[in-house]
Amino acid sequence: MQLLDSLARSKPELQSIRRDLHAHPELRFEEHRTADLVARTLAGWGIEVHRGLGGTGVVGLIRAGQSKRSIGLRADMDALPIQETNGFSHRSCFDGRMHACGHDGHTAMLLAAASHLAAARTFDGSVVLIFQPAEEGGAGADRMIREGLFDRFPCDAVFALHNWPGLSVGQFAVAPGPMLASTNEFEIRVTGRGGHAAMPHLTVDPVLAAVQIVQGLQGIVTRSRNPNDAAVLSVTMVHAGDATNVIPDVARIAGTVRTFGDSVTDLFERRIREVAEHTARAHGSTADVDFRRTYPPTVNHPREAQFAAQVADGIVGAHNVVRDAAPTMGAEDFSFMLKARPGAYLFIGNGDGAHRDSGHGAGPCTLHNASYDFNDDLIPIGGTFWVRLAEQFLG
């Protein structure tokens, strides 16, 4: 493995920062302490710092040479509303908040790269360090873009790394095209006419209609969708009534749709409305559908994905770079940045959990799990990748 000596030497310092972030997690758009630490650290290395985009976002700018070209490197900063079960010394100080997705580590890897790039400046152009808030459901990337991220800091390409449990440390994974799915939410309100459960003929039962709608929605996956288009529709909530002897006026259905293409999402939105409205009407009730598109699919640009893989080859060897990574139905708001600029999103192996300090929880070291912890061995690996990516892009 070809790691930068400076980052290998600075690992203890960056590990300390990472664990401090882990111990002080902040939820989406509340990353004030985290943003202060990032901004203070960047400024201490002589890096130009800009704050306020996306509320708590931080952008560092490193210039060298005369070129107008620039590259954006993004790390997310927010934590999750999860009660941590780990007991080691850097566990969360706050009940109900935890870095269970490794954003503390993503921040540390980008800080590691920033320290080297600021000192060496062995590139020609500008490196834009994007420390983004609110990836977990807040669409912080979209907000930063809407507030002028790429207007103020034009980037010829943008890249992001996410740690991936189950992928060995020292491995990267990437693919041209889809890496993660879109995430969309739907809620269906079925309205009937309530009454006594012993006299159903005097009512219009929304529960019966709702049950038929739930069954019908699965037919969208099996009969409306092209079998070659991956998609998931999951009904996750059904709520109706408060008493066993009362037929309620209203039943509510809610769930999620995940796809890898906007046209597939369009199909699901149209068919959900049709199935809900027509099924409700057949039972004498009405249905109102609210379909919300939260994150688009994360789709890598082929040229940038290939370039990133080649950079990783030079660090860990081509045999440790998976070039046909299977996409996951998880979602990621870096998708907004890839809609605005060419770029790629990569996975970096976090191992199987054997790295965790004694005192970790009994659960697995998987993302969004209360026993998760980021593997600090990734800090010099990810940091080296960021440096080499910037140097070669701006070479």
Phi, psi and omega in degrees: 000129185261085181262150176291131181301321183298324181281328174297319180290326184272002182305315180302320180294314181289327176296321178297318177297315181301316182289330174295317177297320179298321182287342183233063183289147178227137183282174187305134181064011175244018188279050185289311179296317179299314180297321177299316180296315180298311182297317180296319181293314179299314181298324178296338177265009178079022182266137178293128186241136176233137184232162172107338178294129183071021181084283184253013180291153177230134176236125174255141182234123178240123181247149174203145178072201187245351186294148175270357182288155180209155178229139177256131177241123189244137171230143177264156190238346192274160179254186183241154176279070182233140176277114184289137177256357176290152180240007182288173193295334182259021177298163182302137175280351189239130175295137174079009178224138184200143170278083183260008180234358175086015179294334173299319178289322177299318178297317181294321179297319180289325174297320178301313178297319181300320181298318181287315182298322179293325181280320187270316182049048181266057178205170182234099182144213183230137173253122181257114181266111187254108176259105193259137174274166160057047172288326185281078173086357182257355181053046180300327179297315180298319180294318178299319179295314181296332180270009169106018183308305185276350171284317180280328183229078181301134179236130176288335175200156179229148183221154177215151176240142172228130176297148184225102175302142182096335173269131188295148174299134184095004177242150174237156176220138181203165176203147169288142181089208188295135172247321178222160185274167167286159172234130183222146181239143176229149173224132181242125178252112180260122183246126177236220175221112185286171179172193183287134182294339179278351180230061185296337181292344178266004182240171166240106193279110179286339180293315179300315179297318181297319179299317179293325178295315180303316178297317182293328180298325179293336176293338176297317180293318188272339186233336181264331184276139171298127182302340179279351181259110180294137179196153177228132169237120180235121169277121186244349179216133170224120183230131177195139170073163180223355183216149183287341183251018180232125170278123187282168176281329190226143169232142182239139178234139177214157180182196185227152173234131178237130178218171177251009180208143182298324181294326177290320176299318177303316180301313183295318179299314181297314184289326176299316179298315182295313181298314183295311185292316183287322179294317178299316181297323179296338179256013176082005181250183177234157179226131174248129185247129172247113180246118185244124176269113184265299178238134173287169177295148177270107187240115180287146172277130189304315183296317181290324177297317179295318179299314181298320178297320179295322176297316179297324177308316184290347181259313186244356182091142184300330181291347179255013179242112178276119185261354180233047182304133178289131178294154179245153179280001169294171183228163188202132184278001168299344176306324179295322179292323179287341172282333183268332184217153171297154178167191182206153180240128184237155170261142174238130189298131178256001179081193185255005178104356181293345181285344189293141178297155174302145183101004179287163181293170184280349182279174180285161178270066179245159182299142179063030177246143185292349179254008182289151166207141178293145180270112184292346175295343179284341187302307178290333179290307178296320178298316178297318178301313180300316181298309182295325178297312180295316182298317182284326177293322182254026183286000000 
